[in-house]
Amino acid sequence: MKTSLLITLAVVVVVSVAVSLAGGTFATWSDSETSHGNRIETGSLDLLVAKCDTDWQNPGAFKDDTPYGVGLDPCFDTSLMPGTYTRYSLLWNAGCVDAEAYLHIKNVSDSNGLSGNATMSIWYDHDGNPDTSLLLVASNTIADLDCNEIMLGELPAEAVRQLKLELEYVGPCPTRSLTFDIVFELVGGGFADSEISQNYFSPPE
C-alpha cells in the first residue's frame, strides 16, 4: 500500500510539473501585428460671406445661410439693362482647417435666353497679398457657367479673401427677369461648407 501511495504521489507530482511547464510554455509564445499611420482628425470649416460697396469698401456683416445663418445677401439684385454690373465680396474661412474655395452658378432661369447674353467674369484674391492683383479665374456666359464648378483658390483657416464678380449684359432690353444662384463652397480636411446667394435681375420699368 505504501508503494502504491508513493507511486500515486509521484504521478501527481510529475503531472503537476508537466502542467506547470506546459502552462509556462504557452505563456511564453505570443504574436502581435501593428497598424501604422492611424489618425483621428478634428476641425471645422465655416464659410462666411460679406457683401461690400465699390472696391471692397464698407463691407457689411459676414453672413451665412445654413443651418442657423442670418441670410446671405444677393450679389446682384437690380433691373437689367445693357451694361456692366460689378459686385465685391469678402470670403472668410472662420474655421480652423485650411481649405479651397469654389463657386458654382446654379438654377438659372432662362425663359427668354438672357443668360446667353450675360457674361460673368470672376476674380479672386489668390494669395491674400493686397499688393498683388486679383487673378481672373473664369469668364463666360451665365448659360455656359451654369452647373459648372469653378475653383477660386486657397482659403486658409481664419483668412479673408476678396472676390470680384462682373456681369456684362449686351442686350436686348429684357422683358422678363433673369435669376440664378451663386453657390460659394469651401472644401478641406474632409469637411465642406457652402452658402447660397440668390440673384435677381428684373426687367426695367
HELIX and SHEET records of a PDB file:
HELIX    1   1 LYS A    2  THR A   28  1                                  27    
HELIX    2   2 THR A   54  TRP A   56  5                                   3    
HELIX    3   3 LEU A  114  ASN A  117  5                                   4    
HELIX    4   4 ILE A  142  LEU A  145  1                                   4    
SHEET    1   A 5 LEU A  47  CYS A  52  0                                        
SHEET    2   A 5 GLY A  83  ASN A  93 -1                                        
SHEET    3   A 5 VAL A 160  TYR A 169 -1                                        
SHEET    4   A 5 ALA A 118  TYR A 124 -1                                        
SHEET    5   A 5 LEU A 135  THR A 141 -1                                        
SHEET    1   B 5 ASP A  77  SER A  79  0                                        
SHEET    2   B 5 PHE A 191  SER A 202  1                                        
SHEET    3   B 5 LEU A 178  GLY A 188 -1                                        
SHEET    4   B 5 ALA A  99  LYS A 106 -1                                        
SHEET    5   B 5 GLU A 149  LEU A 155 -1                                        
END                                                                             
